[in-house]
Amino acid sequence: MIKVIASDMDGTLLNSDIEIAQENVEAIEKARAKGIHFVLCTGRMYDDAMGLINKANLYAPAICMNGAEIRDEHGKIILQHPIDRNLARNTYNTLTELGMYTEFFTDMGPITTDKARGKEFMIEMHKRIHPDVPAETIMDKVEERFESKDVHEIPDVERILGNKDLTILKFISFSSDKDILAKAKQKLEKDSELSVTSSFSDNIEITHREAQKGISLQYYVEKLGVTLDETFAIGDNMNDISMLKMAGYSVAMGNGEEEVKDIAEHVTLSNDEHGVAAAIYKMLETND
C-alpha cells in the first residue's frame, strides 16, 4: 500500500507556464484525505519551491536541491548535505575553465558572479526552445526568473568561496554545447564526493554525493516509519532517476526523457495534461 507520494516539480507538477494546475492540487488533496503523505522532491531551493506551490494553495514538506536539503512542512531544516569548501572551489574552477555559466545555491540563496551573462544565456536558450514566442515575452520571463529567485550578484568569486559562514549546497551550470556539458560531467564525476545530474538539456547540477533525490527520499520516508516500497515517486528528468529506481511505485511523465520512461514502472500524461493527477488517481484505484 502506498503511504507517501513524492513529486518532482519542473516538468512534472508544474506545467509549461510554471504553474500547478488545480487538477493536480485536487488529486493530491484526495490522496491526503486517504491518509497518504505528500512531499516535494525538487532541484529548486526551498523558498523558490514554496513560492510556486503556495500560489496554488498547496503546502508541503520538501526535499530540495536534488536532496541537498530536507525541510518539514513548517520550513524547519531536517537535514543538509553541503559541499566541502575545497571541493566547491575545484568544481567552480572546472566549470569556469569550460566557459559555462554557473550559479551557487547556498543557505543565503542563489548567487552568481555575472547576472548579465546569466540573463543573456537564458534568453538565448528560451529563443531556441520556443522560437515562436515573442522576444519581449522571453525577456520578461528571464527577468522574472532572476527576480523571483532573488539571485544575488557577487562579482568577486573569492567572496563566495572564501566565506566560511556561507554553506554551498549545489551548483547549477549551463551550456548550449552538448560536448561541453558531457566533458564537465565526465571531469566532475571523477570525484567520488560529488553527484552530477541534470534537470534540463542545457544544464548540469552538482551536489554532495549523498545529496540525491533517492537517498534523501529514503531518509525522509524512514523517519515517517514508511518504507520505499510504500512510496510513490513521479518525475521527468535525469535528476529524478535515483528516486524512481528506489521507489516501490515509479511514474515517468509523458513529456519525460526516454531514459526516465525506461526506468519507471508506469508512464502518465504530460505535465500540460495534468499527468500527476492522472497518475495519482490510477494508483488510488488499487491502493487497498
Secondary structure, DSSP 8 states (H G I E B T S, - for coil): ---EEEE-IIIIIB-TTS-B-HHHHHHHHHHHHTT-EEEEE-SS-HHHHHHHHHHTT----EEEGGGTEEE-TT--EEEE----HHHHHHHHHHHHHTT-EEEEEETTEEEES-HHHHHHHHHHHHHHH-TTS-HHHHHHHHHHHHHHTT-EE-S-THHHHT-TT--EEEEEEE-S-HHHHHHHHHHHTTSTTEEEE-SSTTEEEEEETT--HHHHHHHHHHHTT--GGGEEEEE-SGGGHHHHHHSSEEEE-TTS-HHHHHHSSEE---GGGTHHHHHHHHHHHT--
